[in-house]
Amino acid sequence: MQFTFVDRVLELESGVKVTTLKCLSMGEEYLADHFPRFPVMPGVLMLQAMVDAGALLVAATDDFAHSMITLKEARNVRFADFVQPGRVLTVTAEIHKFEDRDVELKARGCVDGRPAVNGRLVLERYNLADTRPLLNDTDAYLKQRFRAQLALLYHPPEGIAAEDDPQSTARDGQQSKI
């Protein structure tokens, strides 16, 4: 089972920034334990929402060249507010540095316009076949899954030219630019 802490992509500027939403519902299993009388999204999952948003941005910026985008480092993470059921965590991640294997991002999450979490993330990107060539087919599958995930979550506003919409060809049944 894979969890994704992005419910919708509001804005995607390849190479620049992404804005996503995580809608917290009472139906999320971990809330029964965290905390039974005061259910809130655990801080580590708020951090994961920032990582997931950043990974989508990196994948799109990279034209889905890497199958793996993982958290390498989280710096200066600060928590300022709770995310309770019925609330929406709006996450924005912006690329600060794009280097060889690492991408540094500034990320923040807000609830009702108020800061809830922020920090700097370093995401590492690579392919499994870089060290194990027999996993080339797995890389291709994972890259396609990233594309499909973005196609489900991101619906750009009307009026964006097809060449500016990274998934327009995917919706038309052709191979996507992303």
N, C-alpha and C positions, 0 to 999 in steps of 0.2 A: 504494500500500500504506500502511495506517495501523497504527501500533503503539500498543498500549494497555498501560500498565504497571500495570494493575489486573487481577488474576485473579478476585477475589471481594470483595464488599462484605459485611463482617461486621455492621456496625452503621451505621445512618443516622438521625440526629436532625435533621430539616430545620431549618435556621436555627441549628444548634448545632455538630454535629460528624459526622464520618464515620470509620470504621475499615475499612481495606482490607488485602488480602493480595496480595503479588507473590511467586509461587513461582518461584525461579530454577532452570531445568533446564539440563543440559549441552547440550541441543539448541539453545540460543539462539546464533545465528550470530556475534554480536559477541564471544563468549567465545573464539573461535579466535584472535583478534587481541589480546584484552585480558585477560589476558596469556597467551601459549601455555603457559607452565610453571606459572602461578599464576592460573587463570581467576577473575576477579571481575567483578561488575557495575560498570561505569564510574560514577563519581560523578555525571556529568551525567544518567545514566539513573535513579539513585536520586532525584535532584532531580525528574526527569520523573514518577516514580511519585508523588511528593508533589503535583505539579501536577495529574496526572490524578485523584487522589483528591479534591483540592480542587475541581476542575471539576465532578465529579459532585455534590458537596455544594452548590455554588453553583447548578447547574442545577436540582436538586431544590428548593432553597430558593426559587428564582425561579419555580417552576412552569413551567420550561422556556421562559421568555419570551425568552431570547437564544440565537441560534444559534452564536455565537462566544464562547468563554471562553478567553482567552489569558494567558500569563504576561507581566506588565508589569514586575515587579521581584522579585528574590530578595535578601533581606537576611540578613546574619549567618548564612549557611549554614555549618554545621560538620559535618565528617565524622569519625566516631569509630571505625568498624569496617567490615570488608569484608563483602560479601554474596557467598558462594561458591555454586556449584551444589549443589543439594540443600537449600539454606537458604530460609527464608521471611522476606521483609521485610514487617513489619506496619507500615502507615502510618496515622497518625491526623492528621486536619486539623480544626482548630477555627476557627470564624469569630471574628475579633477586632473588625473594623469592617466594616459593610455600608453603603457610600456609593453615590452616584449611579451611576457606571459601574465603580467599583473596589470590590473586596472584599479586605480584608486577613485573612490566615489565619496561624495558628501551626501548623506542621506538624512531625512527627517520624516517623522510621522506626526500628524496632528489629528486631534479630535475636536470637532466643532470649531476649527480655526485656531485652537490652542495647542501649543507644543506638547507632545506626549513622549517622544523619544527622538534623539538625534545622535549622530556619530559619523566617523569616517570608516569606510570599509575598504579592504583590499581583497579583490576577487582574483583568483587565479584561473586561467583558462588554458585548456589543453585537450588533446585527444587521447583516448585510451591506446590507440595504435601507435602513438609516439614511442611507447616502451614495449608494447605487445602487439606486433603487426597482425596477429590473427584476430584481433578485436576490431578490425576495420569495418566489418558489417555492423557491429554493435554501435560504433561511432555514427554510421549513416542512419541507423534507426533512431538514436538519441537526438541527432540534429533535426530529423524530420518531426520528432515529437515536440521539440522546442517550437518549430514553425507552426505546427498544429495548435499548440497551446496559445501562441500569440494570436493566431487567427480567431480562436474562440473568444479571447479576452479583449481584443482591441477592434473597435469599430469607429474609424475616423469620421469626423463630421463631413456632411455633404459639401461638395464644392472643392474638395482637395483633388488636384489633378492626379490622374492615374500614376504618373511617374513620381509623384510625391508620396503616394500611398504605398508603403512597403508591402502590403498584402493584397493589393487590388487584383493582381493576377492569380493569387491563390483562391480568391472568391470566385473567379471566373472559370475555375477548373484547370487552370494552367499552372505551370511551375512558378512559385513565388520568387520575387526578387530577394526576399529576406531569407 
